[in-house]
C-alpha cells in the first residue's frame, strides 16, 4: 500500500518546471518533484548530523576525507573484481 498523498500548489521558475516535466517520464511530474524533495530532505538531515558530529568531535580534515574516499574506491574495486571472478 502506498503512502497517503496530499495535493499542494507550488511556484517555481518556468524553465525548471519544463525541464522537470520533460525528464519526469512515465512517473509524472509529481513523482519527480516528490523524489527531488525527498533527496533534499536527506541532504538536510545529513548536514544536521555532520554539524552535530563536528560540534562534538571537531571538523573533519581534508586528509580524513581523502582517506575515506580511498577506502571507498578500494572497496568498489574489490567488489568489481569479486563480481568478475564469480562470473
Long-range contacts (C-beta under 8 A, 24 or more apart in sequence): none
